[in-house]
Amino acid sequence: MIEKSLIIISVFIRIEVRDFMRSNRTRYVCLVGLLISIGLVLHIVESLIPMSYIVPGAKMGLANIASLLGMVIFGFKVGFLVLFFRIVLGSVIAGTFLSFNFMMSFSGGVLGFLLMGLVYYFASDYFSIIGVSIVGALFHNVGQIFTAMYIISNFGLVYYLPYLALLAIPAGLGIGLTVDFTWNYLFYSPLRGKA
């Protein structure tokens, strides 16, 4: 009887995302697993799009949709877990684990995500989710260039950065718009505490 009363009361109370997910661990694990799966699928789809003809080594960063959405919905730690497992599992599936491509992806992903987290949590008055995504895309490229400069020992690669930045801005804009539209779509979802 008390349990039913608590369930009825909890329906009428606005619940924050983290409290909701702590009370329903199975749902939490499933949703995080789905975000990782979405990131992996987008990683594979992105590898089929020939962007290297425009600028060698350039990608659109579609898989970052899952990481940014994870940070917006569940917080920084879960977003970082989505990023980490997406990069590691994607490289294992592609057969590039601990290779040069893995190091580039991992370093760019971590630096971009850290800066996205800083901007999202400490400068959200000045940046929308679209601006956060653009910052992440730009610093993703910075992380990749500095990793390549360190591994190859060629500091001339820094001249490649403006070309990558020209592609990072529209890619970050597209990813930010996608995450923003998805987040607004979830307005009446239990994830937002409005159900």
C-alpha positions in Angstrom: 0.0 0.0 0.0 2.8 2.4 0.9 4.7 1.5 -2.2 1.7 2.3 -4.4 1.2 5.6 -2.6 4.8 6.5 -3.2 4.5 5.6 -6.9 1.5 7.8 -7.3 3.1 10.7 -5.5 6.3 10.4 -7.5 4.3 10.7 -10.7 3.1 14.2 -9.7 6.5 15.4 -8.5 8.9 16.9 -11.0 12.0 14.7 -10.9 15.4 15.7 -12.1 17.2 13.5 -14.7 19.9 12.2 -12.4 17.4 11.3 -9.6 15.1 9.6 -12.1 17.9 7.6 -13.5 19.3 6.5 -10.1 15.8 5.2 -9.1 15.5 3.2 -12.3 19.0 1.7 -12.9 17.9 -0.7 -15.7 16.4 2.2 -17.7 19.6 4.2 -17.2 21.9 1.5 -18.4 19.7 0.8 -21.4 19.6 4.5 -22.4 23.4 4.9 -22.0 23.9 1.7 -24.0 21.6 3.1 -26.7 23.7 6.3 -26.9 26.9 4.3 -27.3 25.2 2.2 -30.0 24.0 5.3 -31.8 27.5 6.7 -31.7 28.9 3.5 -33.1 26.4 3.4 -36.0 27.1 7.0 -36.8 30.8 6.3 -36.7 30.3 3.5 -39.3 28.0 5.7 -41.4 30.5 8.5 -41.3 33.3 6.3 -42.5 31.3 5.6 -45.7 31.1 9.3 -46.6 34.1 10.4 -48.7 35.1 13.7 -47.0 38.8 13.1 -47.6 38.5 14.4 -51.2 37.8 17.9 -49.8 40.4 18.0 -47.0 42.5 14.8 -46.3 41.6 13.3 -42.9 38.5 15.4 -42.4 35.3 14.0 -41.1 31.9 15.4 -40.2 31.9 14.2 -36.6 28.4 12.7 -36.7 29.3 10.3 -33.9 29.7 13.3 -31.6 26.0 13.7 -31.6 25.7 10.8 -29.1 28.4 12.2 -26.8 27.0 15.7 -26.7 23.5 14.3 -26.2 24.7 12.1 -23.4 26.3 15.1 -21.7 23.1 17.2 -22.1 20.8 14.5 -20.9 22.8 12.7 -18.2 25.7 15.0 -17.3 29.4 15.2 -18.0 30.4 11.7 -16.7 28.0 9.8 -18.8 28.8 11.9 -21.9 32.4 11.1 -21.4 31.7 7.4 -21.0 29.7 7.5 -24.3 32.7 9.2 -26.0 35.2 6.8 -24.5 33.3 3.6 -25.3 32.4 4.8 -28.8 36.0 5.5 -29.7 37.4 2.3 -28.2 34.7 0.0 -29.6 34.7 1.8 -32.9 38.4 1.3 -33.3 38.2 -2.3 -32.2 35.4 -2.9 -34.8 37.4 -1.1 -37.5 40.7 -2.9 -36.5 42.5 0.3 -35.7 42.8 0.0 -31.9 46.0 1.7 -30.5 46.9 2.8 -34.1 47.7 6.3 -35.3 44.0 6.7 -36.2 42.9 5.7 -32.7 45.4 8.1 -31.1 44.1 11.0 -33.3 40.5 10.2 -32.6 41.0 9.7 -28.9 43.0 12.8 -28.3 40.7 15.0 -30.4 37.6 13.5 -28.8 38.9 14.0 -25.3 40.1 17.6 -25.8 36.9 18.6 -27.7 34.7 17.0 -25.0 36.6 18.6 -22.1 36.2 22.0 -23.7 32.5 21.3 -24.5 32.0 20.4 -20.9 33.7 23.6 -19.7 31.7 25.8 -22.0 28.4 24.0 -21.3 28.7 24.1 -17.5 30.6 27.4 -17.0 29.7 29.6 -19.9 26.1 28.5 -20.7 24.9 32.1 -20.4 27.0 33.0 -23.5 26.8 29.8 -25.6 23.9 27.8 -26.7 24.2 24.1 -27.3 25.1 25.0 -30.9 28.0 27.1 -29.8 29.1 24.4 -27.4 29.2 22.0 -30.3 31.2 24.4 -32.5 33.7 24.8 -29.7 34.0 21.1 -29.4 34.5 20.6 -33.1 37.2 23.3 -33.3 39.1 21.9 -30.3 38.7 18.3 -31.6 40.8 19.4 -34.6 43.3 21.2 -32.3 43.8 18.0 -30.3 44.3 16.0 -33.5 46.8 18.4 -35.0 48.9 18.5 -31.8 48.8 14.7 -31.4 49.9 14.3 -35.1 52.7 16.9 -34.5 53.9 15.0 -31.5 53.8 11.6 -33.1 55.2 12.6 -36.5 57.5 15.3 -35.1 56.5 17.7 -37.9 55.4 21.1 -36.5 54.4 22.2 -40.0 51.1 20.5 -39.5 49.9 23.5 -37.6 49.3 25.2 -41.0 46.7 22.5 -41.7 44.6 23.7 -38.8 42.8 26.6 -40.6 41.5 24.3 -43.3 40.2 21.9 -40.7 38.6 24.8 -38.8 36.7 25.8 -41.9 35.1 22.4 -42.0 34.7 22.2 -38.2 32.4 25.2 -37.9 29.7 23.9 -40.2 30.1 20.4 -38.8 29.7 21.7 -35.3 26.7 23.8 -36.3 25.0 20.7 -37.8 25.7 18.6 -34.8 24.6 21.3 -32.4 21.4 21.8 -34.3 20.7 18.0 -34.3 21.3 17.8 -30.5 19.2 20.9 -29.9 16.3 19.6 -31.9 16.5 16.2 -30.2 16.7 17.8 -26.8 13.7 20.0 -27.6 11.8 17.0 -28.8 12.4 15.3 -25.4 10.6 18.3 -23.8 7.6 16.1 -22.6 9.7 13.1 -21.9 10.4 11.6 -18.5 14.1 12.5 -19.2 13.1 16.1 -18.8 11.0 15.6 -15.8 7.8 16.8 -17.5 5.9 13.6 -17.9 
